[in-house]
Amino acid sequence: AISTRKYTEELIKQQEEEIAEQKQAIEANRQKLAANKQELEAVKAQADKYAAILRQHGLL
C-alpha cells in the first residue's frame, strides 16, 4: 500500500509540474499575442496613412 501511495504522490507531483509549465507557456503566448496585436495595429495605421495619401492624389 505504501509503494502505491508513493507512486500516486509522484504522479500528482509530475502533473502539478506539467501544469505549472503549461501555465508559463500560456502566459508567454499571451504576451506574444499582445505584442503581435500592437504590431498589427502599427501596420494598419501605416497602411491607412498610405491609403489616405493615395486617395489625395486620386490613385485609390
C-alpha positions as CSV (number, residue, x, y, z in Angstrom):
1,A,0.0,0.0,0.0
2,I,2.9,2.3,0.8
3,S,4.5,1.9,-2.6
4,T,1.2,2.6,-4.4
5,R,0.7,5.7,-2.3
6,K,4.2,6.9,-3.1
7,Y,3.7,6.2,-6.8
8,T,0.4,8.1,-6.7
9,E,2.1,11.1,-4.9
10,E,4.9,11.1,-7.6
11,L,2.3,11.1,-10.4
12,I,0.5,14.0,-8.8
13,K,3.8,15.9,-8.4
14,Q,4.7,15.3,-12.0
15,Q,1.2,16.5,-13.1
16,E,1.5,19.6,-11.0
17,E,4.9,20.4,-12.5
18,E,3.4,19.9,-16.0
19,I,0.5,22.2,-15.2
20,A,2.9,24.9,-13.9
21,E,5.0,24.6,-17.1
22,Q,1.8,24.9,-19.2
23,K,0.7,27.9,-17.3
24,Q,4.0,29.6,-18.1
25,A,3.7,28.7,-21.7
26,I,0.2,30.1,-21.8
27,E,1.4,33.4,-20.3
28,A,4.3,33.6,-22.7
29,N,1.8,33.1,-25.6
30,R,-0.5,35.8,-24.2
31,Q,2.5,38.2,-24.2
32,K,3.4,37.3,-27.7
33,L,-0.2,37.8,-28.8
34,A,-0.3,41.2,-27.2
35,A,2.9,42.2,-29.0
36,N,1.6,40.9,-32.3
37,K,-1.6,42.9,-31.8
38,Q,0.4,46.0,-31.2
39,E,2.5,45.3,-34.3
40,L,-0.6,44.7,-36.4
41,E,-2.2,48.0,-35.2
42,A,1.0,49.8,-36.2
43,V,1.0,48.2,-39.6
44,K,-2.7,49.1,-40.0
45,A,-2.1,52.7,-39.1
46,Q,0.7,52.9,-41.7
47,A,-1.5,51.3,-44.4
48,D,-4.3,53.8,-43.6
49,K,-1.8,56.7,-43.8
50,Y,-0.6,55.5,-47.3
51,A,-4.2,54.9,-48.4
52,A,-5.0,58.5,-47.5
53,I,-2.1,59.8,-49.5
54,L,-3.1,57.7,-52.5
55,R,-6.7,59.0,-52.2
56,Q,-5.5,62.6,-52.1
57,H,-3.7,62.0,-55.4
58,G,-6.7,60.2,-56.9
59,L,-4.8,56.9,-57.1
60,L,-7.1,55.0,-54.9
